[in-house]
């Protein structure tokens, strides 16, 4: 059951446009499991062996809370910055501008 939820998360994450981000909670809400943001986070951790752009999923305030799950010291930040996203002190700047809401976009 959990793996099916993970796959549903991945189906959303692969649709996040280049240069945009979404949140664990937004994905959970879109999937009809609003209180499952943490489980979405577990799915992102498990996605590192797949071709899933999990670096585009952050917490509700734009913080890179999952950064320690990426190889390298600042890989998550580097991947986001390569897409034009500005980050300061582990937080996305102009978060509202780059936020992608799956409930409005899919």
MARPA-202654 format. One record per residue: residue in three letters; residue number from 1; x, y, z of N, C-alpha, C, O, CB in turn. Coordinates in nm, 4 decimals, always signed. Each point is the difference from the previous one (the first is absolute). Glycine has a CB too. Example, Ala and Ser with C-alpha at 12.3 -4.5 7.8 and 13.67 -1.06 7.14 Angstrom:
2
DOFI | ALA | 1 | +1.3190 | -0.5690 | +0.7800 | -0.0890 | +0.1190 | +0.0000 | +0.0900 | +0.1200 | +0.0000 | +0.1036 | -0.0019 | +0.0665 | -0.2928 | -0.1154 | +0.0581
DOFI | SER | 2 | +0.1542 | +0.2223 | -0.1966 | +0.0820 | +0.1190 | +0.0060 | -0.0770 | +0.1090 | +0.0730 | +0.0509 | +0.1108 | +0.0169 | +0.0675 | -0.1736 | -0.2314
END
This chain:
106
DOFI | UNK | 1 | +0.0830 | -0.1198 | +0.0000 | -0.0830 | +0.1198 | +0.0000 | +0.0876 | +0.1263 | +0.0000 | -0.0249 | +0.0935 | -0.0761 | -0.1572 | -0.2201 | +0.1983
DOFI | UNK | 2 | +0.2859 | +0.1282 | -0.0350 | +0.0876 | +0.1160 | +0.0066 | +0.0705 | +0.0224 | -0.1336 | +0.0136 | +0.1137 | -0.0454 | +0.0189 | -0.1532 | +0.2912
DOFI | UNK | 3 | +0.0122 | -0.0698 | -0.3088 | +0.0706 | +0.0141 | -0.1271 | -0.0911 | +0.0570 | -0.1076 | +0.0456 | +0.0759 | -0.0855 | +0.1013 | -0.2674 | +0.1481
DOFI | UNK | 4 | -0.2747 | +0.1562 | -0.0596 | -0.0953 | +0.0568 | -0.0943 | -0.0118 | +0.1506 | +0.0240 | -0.0071 | +0.0769 | -0.0959 | -0.1195 | -0.2963 | +0.0851
DOFI | UNK | 5 | +0.1245 | +0.2621 | +0.1361 | -0.0045 | +0.1425 | +0.0317 | +0.1260 | +0.0684 | -0.0509 | -0.0065 | +0.1092 | -0.0565 | -0.1354 | -0.1555 | +0.2592
DOFI | UNK | 6 | +0.2557 | -0.0175 | -0.1827 | +0.1264 | +0.0559 | -0.0493 | -0.0069 | +0.0200 | -0.1511 | +0.0382 | +0.1055 | -0.0506 | +0.0877 | -0.2178 | +0.2385
DOFI | UNK | 7 | -0.1741 | +0.0119 | -0.2597 | -0.0097 | +0.0111 | -0.1462 | -0.0928 | +0.1143 | -0.0404 | +0.0274 | +0.0705 | -0.0971 | +0.0152 | -0.3172 | +0.0767
DOFI | UNK | 8 | -0.1501 | +0.2653 | +0.0928 | -0.0918 | +0.1112 | -0.0285 | +0.0706 | +0.1334 | +0.0238 | -0.0213 | +0.0957 | -0.0745 | -0.1772 | -0.2391 | +0.1389
DOFI | UNK | 9 | +0.2820 | +0.1501 | +0.0387 | +0.0795 | +0.1214 | +0.0246 | +0.0930 | +0.0265 | -0.1177 | +0.0101 | +0.1129 | -0.0480 | -0.0210 | -0.1527 | +0.2968
DOFI | UNK | 10 | +0.0781 | -0.0642 | -0.2945 | +0.0951 | +0.0157 | -0.1100 | -0.0688 | +0.0483 | -0.1273 | +0.0573 | +0.0779 | -0.0762 | +0.0834 | -0.2582 | +0.1768
DOFI | UNK | 11 | -0.2636 | +0.1340 | -0.1236 | -0.0746 | +0.0434 | -0.1187 | -0.0239 | +0.1505 | +0.0016 | -0.0075 | +0.0631 | -0.1055 | -0.1026 | -0.2876 | +0.0951
DOFI | UNK | 12 | +0.0983 | +0.2810 | +0.1279 | -0.0172 | +0.1455 | +0.0118 | +0.1348 | +0.0708 | -0.0130 | +0.0123 | +0.0981 | -0.0733 | -0.2139 | -0.1324 | +0.2214
DOFI | UNK | 13 | +0.3014 | -0.0152 | -0.0774 | +0.1298 | +0.0669 | +0.0038 | +0.0616 | +0.0112 | -0.1399 | +0.0632 | +0.1009 | -0.0312 | -0.0294 | -0.1873 | +0.2645
DOFI | UNK | 14 | -0.0511 | -0.0139 | -0.3164 | +0.0588 | +0.0081 | -0.1342 | -0.0682 | +0.1072 | -0.0852 | +0.0508 | +0.0356 | -0.1063 | +0.0078 | -0.2787 | +0.1213
DOFI | UNK | 15 | -0.1716 | +0.2942 | +0.0299 | -0.0697 | +0.1056 | -0.0737 | +0.0372 | +0.1413 | +0.0452 | -0.0399 | +0.0977 | -0.0634 | -0.1456 | -0.2578 | +0.0321
DOFI | UNK | 16 | +0.2612 | +0.1716 | +0.1397 | +0.0416 | +0.1326 | +0.0468 | +0.0897 | +0.0611 | -0.1072 | +0.1021 | -0.0586 | -0.0359 | -0.1173 | -0.0106 | +0.2820
DOFI | UNK | 17 | -0.0216 | +0.1852 | -0.2967 | +0.0808 | +0.0606 | -0.1061 | +0.1400 | +0.0397 | +0.0473 | +0.0215 | +0.0305 | +0.1173 | -0.2325 | +0.0515 | -0.2198
DOFI | UNK | 18 | +0.3034 | -0.0831 | +0.0100 | +0.1362 | +0.0475 | +0.0221 | -0.0068 | +0.1423 | +0.0556 | -0.0732 | +0.0841 | -0.0521 | +0.1640 | -0.2313 | -0.1358
DOFI | UNK | 19 | -0.0141 | +0.1737 | +0.2939 | +0.0021 | +0.1338 | +0.0582 | -0.1154 | +0.0291 | +0.0947 | -0.0205 | +0.1148 | +0.0395 | +0.1357 | -0.0434 | -0.2427
DOFI | UNK | 20 | -0.1904 | -0.1740 | +0.2395 | -0.1122 | +0.0164 | +0.0934 | +0.0145 | -0.1029 | +0.1122 | +0.0731 | -0.0980 | -0.0142 | -0.2257 | +0.1846 | -0.1715
DOFI | UNK | 21 | +0.0836 | -0.0643 | +0.2957 | +0.0008 | -0.0933 | +0.1127 | -0.1416 | -0.0164 | +0.0532 | -0.0879 | +0.0823 | -0.0255 | +0.3247 | -0.0169 | +0.0846
DOFI | UNK | 22 | -0.2565 | -0.1724 | +0.0146 | -0.1244 | -0.0183 | +0.0724 | +0.0347 | -0.0486 | +0.1400 | +0.1175 | -0.0124 | +0.0346 | -0.2472 | -0.0394 | -0.2481
DOFI | UNK | 23 | +0.0278 | +0.0246 | +0.2936 | +0.0229 | -0.0409 | +0.1384 | -0.0501 | -0.1415 | +0.0244 | -0.0822 | -0.0534 | -0.0745 | +0.0640 | +0.2919 | +0.1462
DOFI | UNK | 24 | +0.0705 | -0.2969 | +0.0350 | -0.0448 | -0.1328 | +0.0411 | -0.1512 | +0.0036 | +0.0247 | -0.0731 | -0.0892 | -0.0428 | +0.3006 | +0.0380 | +0.1460
DOFI | UNK | 25 | -0.2723 | +0.1547 | -0.0341 | -0.1414 | +0.0122 | +0.0331 | -0.0891 | +0.0184 | -0.1208 | -0.1112 | -0.0527 | -0.0029 | +0.1802 | +0.1479 | +0.2168
DOFI | UNK | 26 | -0.0230 | -0.0216 | -0.3138 | -0.0796 | +0.0202 | -0.1211 | -0.0201 | -0.1306 | -0.0750 | -0.1075 | -0.0256 | -0.0544 | +0.1944 | +0.2590 | +0.0381
DOFI | UNK | 27 | +0.0164 | -0.3153 | +0.0138 | -0.0118 | -0.1302 | -0.0645 | -0.0976 | -0.0872 | +0.0777 | -0.0880 | -0.0630 | -0.0585 | +0.3234 | +0.0813 | -0.0299
DOFI | UNK | 28 | -0.2196 | -0.0218 | +0.2210 | -0.0885 | -0.0806 | +0.0838 | -0.1456 | +0.0431 | -0.0171 | -0.0890 | -0.0839 | -0.0140 | +0.2760 | +0.0515 | +0.1785
DOFI | UNK | 29 | -0.2103 | +0.1622 | -0.1632 | -0.1357 | +0.0519 | -0.0151 | -0.0572 | -0.0387 | -0.1360 | -0.1157 | -0.0411 | -0.0096 | +0.1713 | +0.2328 | +0.1625
DOFI | UNK | 30 | +0.0245 | -0.1788 | -0.2570 | -0.0456 | -0.0354 | -0.1342 | -0.0401 | -0.1475 | -0.0068 | -0.0946 | -0.0360 | -0.0699 | +0.2444 | +0.2137 | -0.0268
DOFI | UNK | 31 | -0.0777 | -0.2620 | +0.1692 | -0.0284 | -0.1432 | +0.0000 | -0.1136 | -0.0383 | +0.0936 | -0.0317 | -0.1181 | +0.0139 | +0.2688 | +0.0802 | -0.0697
DOFI | UNK | 32 | -0.2986 | +0.1368 | +0.1203 | -0.1117 | -0.0278 | +0.0895 | +0.0430 | -0.0517 | +0.1355 | -0.0783 | -0.0640 | +0.0703 | -0.0563 | +0.0173 | -0.2689
DOFI | UNK | 33 | +0.2579 | +0.0739 | +0.2354 | +0.0554 | -0.0462 | +0.1273 | +0.0700 | +0.1174 | +0.0672 | +0.1200 | -0.0054 | +0.0270 | -0.0912 | -0.2319 | -0.1150
DOFI | UNK | 34 | -0.1041 | +0.3429 | +0.1147 | +0.0552 | +0.1273 | +0.0461 | +0.0922 | -0.0111 | +0.1208 | +0.0890 | +0.0834 | +0.0164 | -0.2922 | +0.0202 | -0.1043
DOFI | UNK | 35 | +0.1844 | -0.2035 | +0.1722 | +0.0827 | -0.0137 | +0.1193 | +0.1208 | -0.0917 | -0.0223 | +0.0633 | -0.0448 | +0.0956 | -0.2679 | +0.0836 | +0.0410
DOFI | UNK | 36 | +0.2351 | -0.0657 | -0.2619 | +0.1077 | -0.0943 | -0.0319 | +0.1242 | +0.0661 | -0.0593 | +0.0737 | -0.0638 | -0.0752 | -0.2487 | -0.1057 | +0.0387
DOFI | UNK | 37 | +0.1989 | +0.2950 | +0.0692 | +0.1172 | +0.0693 | -0.0536 | +0.1288 | -0.0729 | +0.0361 | +0.0921 | -0.0074 | -0.0813 | -0.2157 | +0.2240 | +0.0969
DOFI | UNK | 38 | +0.1304 | -0.2697 | +0.1040 | +0.1209 | -0.0719 | +0.0419 | +0.0217 | -0.1251 | -0.0854 | +0.1135 | -0.0344 | -0.0330 | -0.1445 | +0.1209 | +0.2674
DOFI | UNK | 39 | -0.0778 | -0.1537 | -0.2696 | +0.0114 | -0.1189 | -0.0850 | +0.0483 | +0.0392 | -0.1392 | +0.0750 | -0.0748 | -0.0628 | -0.2586 | -0.0384 | +0.1930
DOFI | UNK | 40 | +0.1414 | +0.2293 | -0.1789 | +0.0517 | +0.0505 | -0.1274 | +0.1515 | +0.0199 | +0.0130 | +0.0750 | -0.0303 | -0.0928 | -0.2976 | +0.1447 | +0.0390
DOFI | UNK | 41 | +0.2664 | -0.0645 | +0.1670 | +0.1434 | +0.0159 | +0.0243 | +0.0730 | -0.1329 | -0.0049 | +0.1090 | -0.0091 | -0.0566 | -0.1583 | +0.2083 | +0.1958
DOFI | UNK | 42 | -0.0095 | -0.3019 | -0.0807 | +0.0609 | -0.1331 | -0.0055 | +0.0087 | -0.0481 | -0.1451 | +0.0977 | -0.0638 | -0.0393 | -0.1875 | +0.0110 | +0.2701
DOFI | UNK | 43 | -0.0122 | +0.0838 | -0.3091 | +0.0013 | -0.0375 | -0.1420 | +0.1139 | +0.0706 | -0.0725 | +0.0651 | -0.0590 | -0.0863 | -0.3141 | +0.0226 | +0.0919
DOFI | UNK | 44 | +0.2732 | +0.1626 | +0.0294 | +0.1086 | +0.0738 | -0.0653 | +0.1354 | -0.0605 | +0.0357 | +0.0884 | -0.0082 | -0.0852 | -0.2277 | +0.2175 | +0.0896
DOFI | UNK | 45 | +0.1560 | -0.2512 | +0.1196 | +0.1249 | -0.0644 | +0.0411 | +0.0195 | -0.1294 | -0.0789 | +0.1108 | -0.0301 | -0.0444 | -0.1305 | +0.1309 | +0.2761
DOFI | UNK | 46 | -0.0878 | -0.1767 | -0.2489 | +0.0074 | -0.1276 | -0.0716 | +0.0159 | +0.0186 | -0.1510 | +0.0283 | -0.0966 | -0.0708 | -0.1686 | -0.0043 | +0.2501
DOFI | UNK | 47 | +0.1228 | +0.2213 | -0.2290 | +0.0026 | +0.0242 | -0.1446 | +0.1401 | +0.0164 | -0.0569 | +0.0156 | +0.0072 | -0.1219 | -0.2358 | +0.0984 | +0.1469
DOFI | UNK | 48 | +0.3211 | -0.0995 | +0.0581 | +0.1339 | +0.0332 | -0.0474 | +0.0607 | -0.1036 | -0.0940 | +0.0990 | +0.0287 | -0.0674 | -0.0696 | +0.0931 | +0.2780
DOFI | UNK | 49 | -0.0865 | -0.2402 | -0.2162 | +0.0486 | -0.1001 | -0.0950 | -0.0803 | +0.0036 | -0.1304 | +0.0253 | -0.0779 | -0.0920 | +0.0479 | -0.0657 | +0.2847
DOFI | UNK | 50 | -0.1693 | +0.2345 | -0.1989 | -0.0855 | +0.0131 | -0.1179 | +0.0297 | +0.1341 | -0.0678 | +0.0732 | +0.0826 | +0.0546 | -0.2545 | -0.2275 | +0.0520
DOFI | UNK | 51 | +0.1260 | +0.1656 | -0.2218 | +0.0183 | +0.1262 | -0.0718 | -0.1136 | +0.0962 | +0.0380 | -0.0831 | +0.0360 | -0.0834 | +0.2003 | -0.1560 | -0.1097
DOFI | UNK | 52 | -0.1186 | +0.1603 | +0.3194 | -0.1046 | +0.0858 | +0.0555 | +0.0659 | +0.1303 | +0.0451 | +0.0977 | -0.0048 | +0.0747 | -0.2390 | -0.1961 | -0.0003
DOFI | UNK | 53 | +0.0912 | +0.3174 | -0.1170 | +0.0606 | +0.1275 | +0.0417 | -0.0427 | +0.0407 | +0.1414 | -0.0617 | +0.1046 | +0.0198 | +0.0668 | -0.0347 | -0.2601
DOFI | UNK | 54 | +0.0287 | -0.1542 | +0.3375 | -0.0432 | +0.0235 | +0.1378 | +0.0599 | +0.1265 | +0.0605 | -0.0477 | +0.0474 | +0.1031 | +0.0241 | -0.2923 | -0.0780
DOFI | UNK | 55 | +0.1273 | +0.3001 | -0.0876 | +0.0581 | +0.1251 | +0.0507 | -0.1000 | +0.1145 | -0.0116 | +0.0188 | +0.1041 | +0.0631 | +0.2104 | -0.1839 | -0.1281
DOFI | UNK | 56 | -0.3345 | +0.0632 | -0.0138 | -0.1013 | +0.1047 | -0.0187 | -0.1108 | -0.0042 | +0.1055 | -0.0976 | +0.0744 | -0.0102 | +0.1470 | -0.0828 | -0.2329
DOFI | UNK | 57 | -0.0353 | -0.0776 | +0.3437 | -0.0994 | -0.0099 | +0.1063 | +0.0628 | +0.0508 | +0.1292 | +0.1025 | -0.0512 | +0.0452 | -0.2169 | -0.1464 | -0.1582
DOFI | UNK | 58 | +0.0513 | +0.2993 | +0.1718 | +0.0524 | +0.0667 | +0.1192 | -0.1098 | +0.0099 | +0.1058 | -0.1132 | -0.0423 | -0.0235 | +0.2780 | +0.1737 | -0.1174
DOFI | UNK | 59 | -0.1314 | -0.0761 | +0.2562 | -0.1040 | +0.0127 | +0.1023 | -0.0892 | +0.1214 | -0.0289 | +0.0259 | +0.0773 | -0.0922 | +0.1271 | -0.1864 | +0.2617
DOFI | UNK | 60 | -0.2562 | +0.1234 | -0.0904 | -0.1037 | +0.1013 | -0.0281 | +0.0496 | +0.1436 | +0.0067 | -0.0671 | +0.0911 | -0.0484 | -0.0957 | -0.2507 | +0.1383
DOFI | UNK | 61 | +0.2794 | +0.1807 | -0.0305 | +0.0575 | +0.1339 | +0.0075 | +0.1154 | +0.0200 | -0.0984 | +0.0698 | +0.1013 | +0.0042 | -0.1374 | -0.0942 | +0.2350
DOFI | UNK | 62 | +0.0863 | -0.1042 | -0.3269 | +0.1062 | +0.0119 | -0.0990 | +0.1374 | -0.0413 | +0.0480 | +0.0994 | +0.0274 | -0.0672 | -0.2302 | +0.1519 | -0.0281
DOFI | UNK | 63 | +0.1387 | -0.2443 | +0.2098 | +0.1293 | -0.0450 | +0.0511 | +0.0398 | -0.1341 | -0.0627 | -0.0850 | -0.0845 | -0.0282 | +0.0407 | +0.2065 | +0.2444
DOFI | UNK | 64 | +0.1724 | -0.1394 | -0.2369 | +0.0537 | -0.1227 | -0.0576 | +0.0184 | -0.1042 | +0.1100 | +0.1124 | -0.0409 | +0.0292 | +0.0034 | +0.1723 | -0.2119
DOFI | UNK | 65 | -0.2244 | -0.1735 | +0.2426 | +0.0073 | -0.0910 | +0.1141 | +0.0490 | -0.1389 | -0.0375 | +0.0467 | -0.0731 | +0.0873 | -0.2302 | +0.2012 | +0.0151
DOFI | UNK | 66 | +0.1746 | -0.1671 | -0.2292 | +0.0455 | -0.1316 | -0.0410 | +0.1417 | -0.0024 | -0.0521 | +0.0444 | -0.1016 | -0.0535 | -0.2762 | +0.0506 | +0.0023
DOFI | UNK | 67 | +0.3035 | +0.1602 | +0.0655 | +0.1326 | +0.0120 | -0.0629 | +0.1007 | -0.1031 | +0.0476 | +0.0892 | -0.0379 | -0.0758 | -0.1346 | +0.2773 | +0.0533
DOFI | UNK | 68 | +0.0333 | -0.2853 | +0.1458 | +0.0970 | -0.0960 | +0.0525 | -0.0157 | -0.1401 | -0.0607 | +0.0829 | -0.0878 | +0.0238 | -0.0804 | +0.2195 | +0.1877
DOFI | UNK | 69 | -0.1098 | -0.1522 | -0.2904 | -0.0210 | -0.1290 | -0.0656 | +0.0647 | -0.0053 | -0.1383 | -0.0021 | -0.1039 | -0.0659 | -0.2116 | +0.0805 | +0.1923
DOFI | UNK | 70 | +0.2708 | +0.1346 | -0.1700 | +0.0662 | +0.0052 | -0.1294 | +0.1495 | -0.0195 | +0.0210 | +0.0553 | +0.0437 | +0.1009 | -0.2339 | +0.1101 | -0.1947
DOFI | UNK | 71 | +0.2434 | -0.2192 | -0.0012 | +0.1454 | -0.0153 | +0.0082 | +0.0659 | +0.1364 | -0.0130 | -0.0536 | +0.0893 | -0.0657 | +0.0399 | -0.3222 | -0.0311
DOFI | UNK | 72 | +0.1271 | +0.2488 | +0.1577 | +0.0693 | +0.1279 | -0.0072 | -0.0515 | +0.0954 | +0.1049 | -0.1087 | -0.0184 | +0.0549 | +0.1452 | -0.0158 | -0.2976
DOFI | UNK | 73 | +0.0407 | +0.1345 | +0.2697 | -0.0340 | +0.0949 | +0.1061 | -0.1215 | +0.0855 | -0.0341 | -0.0884 | +0.0187 | +0.0836 | +0.3281 | -0.0146 | -0.0211
DOFI | UNK | 74 | -0.2444 | +0.0469 | -0.1830 | -0.1067 | +0.0917 | -0.0373 | -0.0651 | -0.0386 | -0.1329 | -0.0409 | +0.0875 | -0.0763 | +0.1600 | +0.0927 | +0.2010
DOFI | UNK | 75 | -0.1290 | -0.3091 | -0.1528 | -0.0494 | -0.0434 | -0.1305 | -0.1417 | +0.0482 | -0.0281 | -0.0280 | +0.0469 | -0.1103 | +0.1745 | -0.2454 | +0.1292
DOFI | UNK | 76 | -0.2362 | +0.1880 | +0.0781 | -0.1377 | +0.0449 | -0.0217 | -0.0017 | +0.1485 | -0.0381 | -0.0666 | +0.0396 | -0.0956 | -0.0178 | -0.2125 | +0.2607
DOFI | UNK | 77 | +0.1570 | +0.2524 | -0.0907 | +0.0076 | +0.1435 | -0.0284 | +0.0601 | +0.0252 | -0.1380 | -0.0505 | +0.0829 | -0.0757 | +0.0734 | -0.0363 | +0.3212
DOFI | UNK | 78 | +0.0834 | -0.1172 | -0.2780 | +0.0646 | +0.0183 | -0.1306 | -0.0944 | -0.0346 | -0.1139 | -0.0049 | +0.0711 | -0.1004 | +0.2255 | -0.1220 | +0.2047
DOFI | UNK | 79 | -0.2957 | -0.0580 | -0.0897 | -0.0954 | -0.0387 | -0.1043 | -0.1064 | +0.1076 | -0.0196 | -0.0348 | +0.0336 | -0.1132 | +0.0747 | -0.2750 | +0.1678
DOFI | UNK | 80 | -0.0910 | +0.2947 | +0.0549 | -0.1012 | +0.1060 | -0.0083 | +0.0583 | +0.1281 | -0.0594 | -0.0626 | +0.0641 | -0.0844 | -0.0543 | -0.1635 | +0.2828
DOFI | UNK | 81 | +0.2355 | +0.1359 | -0.1545 | +0.0633 | +0.1209 | -0.0532 | +0.0304 | -0.0138 | -0.1489 | -0.0067 | +0.0981 | -0.0740 | +0.1050 | -0.0536 | +0.2997
DOFI | UNK | 82 | -0.0652 | -0.1649 | -0.2696 | +0.0216 | -0.0240 | -0.1423 | -0.1267 | +0.0239 | -0.0808 | +0.0064 | +0.0249 | -0.1204 | +0.1700 | -0.1906 | +0.1788
DOFI | UNK | 83 | -0.2910 | +0.1582 | +0.0073 | -0.1284 | +0.0243 | -0.0652 | -0.0443 | +0.1458 | +0.0165 | -0.1101 | +0.0370 | -0.0407 | +0.0477 | -0.2770 | +0.0811
DOFI | UNK | 84 | +0.1485 | +0.3219 | +0.0193 | -0.0296 | +0.1419 | +0.0140 | -0.0682 | +0.0395 | +0.1292 | -0.0413 | +0.1149 | +0.0155 | +0.0259 | -0.1120 | -0.2562
DOFI | UNK | 85 | +0.0031 | -0.0956 | +0.3333 | -0.0650 | +0.0289 | +0.1280 | +0.1038 | +0.0593 | +0.0949 | +0.1105 | -0.0525 | +0.0133 | -0.2792 | -0.1359 | -0.0468
DOFI | UNK | 86 | +0.1323 | +0.2976 | +0.0987 | +0.0904 | +0.0699 | +0.0914 | -0.0232 | -0.0514 | +0.1417 | -0.1132 | -0.0074 | +0.0478 | +0.1153 | +0.2133 | -0.1966
DOFI | UNK | 87 | +0.1079 | -0.2411 | +0.2144 | -0.0072 | -0.0563 | +0.1348 | +0.0956 | +0.0756 | +0.0911 | +0.1141 | +0.0282 | -0.0365 | -0.1761 | -0.2555 | -0.0555
DOFI | UNK | 88 | +0.0135 | +0.2592 | +0.2099 | +0.0837 | +0.0623 | +0.1029 | -0.0316 | -0.0666 | +0.1335 | -0.1167 | -0.0129 | +0.0372 | +0.1245 | +0.2351 | -0.1634
DOFI | UNK | 89 | +0.0940 | -0.2637 | +0.1969 | -0.0166 | -0.0646 | +0.1306 | -0.0962 | -0.1178 | -0.0057 | -0.0876 | -0.0148 | +0.0852 | +0.1346 | +0.2333 | +0.0226
DOFI | UNK | 90 | -0.0291 | -0.3019 | -0.2099 | -0.0808 | -0.1212 | -0.0199 | -0.1480 | +0.0277 | -0.0269 | -0.0829 | -0.0896 | +0.0160 | +0.2428 | -0.0263 | +0.1317
DOFI | UNK | 91 | -0.1940 | +0.2375 | -0.1879 | -0.1397 | +0.0329 | -0.0287 | -0.0114 | +0.0632 | -0.1391 | +0.0801 | +0.0852 | -0.0382 | -0.1258 | -0.0524 | +0.2855
DOFI | UNK | 92 | -0.0550 | -0.0766 | -0.3208 | -0.0248 | +0.0551 | -0.1329 | -0.0493 | +0.1435 | +0.0152 | -0.0907 | +0.0282 | +0.0783 | +0.0366 | -0.2582 | -0.1722
DOFI | UNK | 93 | +0.1146 | +0.3185 | +0.0187 | -0.0405 | +0.1401 | -0.0017 | -0.1108 | +0.0158 | -0.1051 | -0.0013 | -0.0725 | -0.0994 | +0.2346 | +0.1515 | +0.1737
DOFI | UNK | 94 | -0.3233 | +0.0125 | -0.0534 | -0.1139 | +0.0179 | -0.0912 | -0.0754 | -0.1317 | -0.0186 | -0.0368 | -0.0366 | -0.1116 | +0.1603 | +0.2219 | -0.0068
DOFI | UNK | 95 | -0.1456 | -0.2548 | +0.2280 | -0.0634 | -0.1323 | -0.0015 | -0.1346 | +0.0023 | -0.0726 | -0.0310 | -0.0915 | -0.0763 | +0.1463 | +0.0385 | +0.2920
DOFI | UNK | 96 | -0.1949 | +0.1570 | -0.1923 | -0.1324 | +0.0089 | -0.0615 | +0.0098 | +0.0000 | -0.1530 | -0.0886 | -0.0511 | -0.0685 | +0.0062 | +0.1777 | +0.2698
DOFI | UNK | 97 | +0.1896 | -0.0694 | -0.2532 | +0.0195 | +0.0112 | -0.1447 | +0.0333 | -0.1340 | -0.0645 | -0.0441 | -0.0266 | -0.1118 | +0.1209 | +0.2602 | +0.1464
DOFI | UNK | 98 | -0.0007 | -0.3177 | +0.0327 | +0.0429 | -0.1263 | -0.0581 | -0.0839 | -0.1186 | +0.0469 | +0.0213 | -0.1127 | -0.0448 | +0.2070 | +0.2069 | +0.0309
DOFI | UNK | 99 | -0.3233 | -0.0694 | +0.1036 | -0.0839 | -0.1069 | +0.0521 | -0.0933 | -0.0527 | -0.1091 | -0.0631 | +0.0774 | -0.0719 | +0.0752 | +0.0247 | +0.3020
DOFI | UNK | 100 | -0.0196 | -0.2334 | -0.2410 | -0.0866 | -0.0690 | -0.0955 | -0.1013 | -0.0808 | +0.0786 | +0.0374 | -0.0889 | +0.0765 | +0.1460 | +0.0782 | -0.2520
DOFI | UNK | 101 | -0.3115 | +0.0406 | +0.1576 | -0.1073 | -0.0681 | +0.0740 | -0.0611 | -0.1069 | -0.0893 | -0.0650 | +0.0331 | -0.0991 | +0.0167 | +0.1751 | +0.2361
DOFI | UNK | 102 | +0.0676 | -0.3350 | -0.1044 | -0.0537 | -0.1052 | -0.0866 | -0.1518 | +0.0058 | -0.0144 | -0.0530 | -0.0399 | -0.1037 | +0.2446 | -0.1009 | +0.1717
DOFI | UNK | 103 | -0.2621 | +0.1892 | +0.0327 | -0.1460 | +0.0043 | -0.0095 | -0.0475 | +0.1038 | -0.1018 | -0.1144 | -0.0054 | -0.0450 | +0.1015 | -0.0682 | +0.2836
DOFI | UNK | 104 | +0.0994 | +0.1674 | -0.2747 | -0.0373 | +0.1011 | -0.0978 | +0.0629 | -0.0244 | -0.1361 | -0.0410 | +0.0597 | -0.0995 | +0.0170 | +0.1007 | +0.2854
DOFI | UNK | 105 | +0.1238 | -0.2483 | -0.1904 | +0.0765 | -0.0189 | -0.1216 | -0.0253 | -0.1343 | -0.0704 | +0.0226 | -0.0121 | -0.1204 | +0.1474 | +0.1590 | +0.2224
DOFI | UNK | 106 | -0.2162 | -0.2460 | -0.0280 | -0.0193 | -0.1325 | -0.0616 | -0.1467 | -0.0165 | -0.0367 | -0.0390 | -0.1040 | -0.0532 | +0.2316 | +0.0058 | +0.1863
END
